[in-house]
Amino acid sequence: MKNSTMLALALTTGFFANSAFSAELVCRVNSLNGQSHNSGTSNCWAMDFSFRNSSSGVFYLKDVTKPIERVQWNNNRSCSGTQCAVTVRSFQYKSMTAHIFYKDGTSELTNRAVMFYENGM
């Protein structure tokens, strides 16, 4: 019993130690009427009644605590820097992850961020 309690404590401590100071990948979806929901979180969405086929959005890094050397965007080779502008089709999800390389030689894989757009049809 004591060993399992110590193991659980070690795993929990390790989890929080790794995630407490991690950069977070978040998103924002643009809509014509400004009805963007959960912007600045890893699960954002927007809805308008424009009947457009797509909308624009952006994935970006938040809570970065160290100087960044470069960011490798895993689902879009045309992105660069600390944010990635994308097009999200109506009624489809767009997801992204990033690999951050810091100037001190360390690196970090981010969480997965997901955006969704609905056009009212």
N, C-alpha and C positions, 0 to 999 in steps of 0.2 A: 504494500500500500504506500509506504513511504517513497519507494522508488518511482512509482507511477505518478505520485504527486509532484515529485521533483522534476520528472520528465515534462509533465504538463506545464509547470512553472517555467522551465527552461525554454520550451517551445513558444509559450506566450510571450515571454520577455524578448526572445529573438525576433518574433514577428513584429512586435511594436517597436523594437529598436531599429529594424530595417525600414519600417513604413513611416515612422514619426517625422523624419526629415526628408522624405522623398518628394521629388517633383511630381506634379500631377498633370496629366493630360486632360484638358477640358474642351468644350466646344460651344459654338453659338450658331444658330440657323437664322438667316434673315428672312423676314416676311414683309409683304407690302403694307400690312396694317400694324406692324410692330408687335404682333402677338407671338413673341418668342418665349418659350417656356424652358425653365431650368438652365438658362444661359450661365456659363461659368461652372458647370458641373460636367461629369463624364457621360451624362445621358440627357441630351438636349433635343428639343423638337419645336417645330413651328407649324402653324396652320393659318391659312388665309383663304379667302374665297375668290382668288384671282383666276382660277382654272388654268394656271401656268403648268407646264410640264416639269419644271425644276425650279430650284432656288439656290442661292449661294449660301455658303457657310464657311466657318473657319474653325480649325483645331488649333489650340495653342497651349503652351506650357505655363503652369502656375506654381507658385511656391518653390521656385528654384533658389537654392541656397549657396551655390558655388558658381564661379565663372565657367561658361560653356565654351568648349573648343568647337564642337559641331553637333548637329542633330541629324540622325538618319531616320527619315520618315519611312515606315515599313510598308505602307500600302500605296505610296505615291512618290515616284522618283522625281517628279517635277517640283516638289516642295523643297524649300530651303529656309534656313534660319530657324527661329523659335516658333513660327506659326505656319500653318498650311491652309491656304484657301482652296476650297473644293466646290463642286456642284453636286447637289443631292437631288436625285430624281423624285418625282411625286410618288408617294406610297412605297418608297424604298429606303432601306437603311444604308448609311455610309459609316464605316468604322475605321479607326486608325489606332496604331500604336507607334511609339518612337523609341529609338535607342539614343540616349544622350551620352556624349563623350565630353568629360570635363577637362579643363586645363591642367588639373593636378594628376591626370593619368587614369582616373577612375571612370567608370561608366555605369549607366543605369538603364534598365528597360522600364518603360512607363506602363501604367494601366492601359486598358483598352477604353477608348471613348467612342460613343455611338451617337449619331444624329439621325433624325427622321423628319421628313417634310410631308405635309398633307395639304392639297390644294382645294379642298372643299367639294370635289366631285363625288 
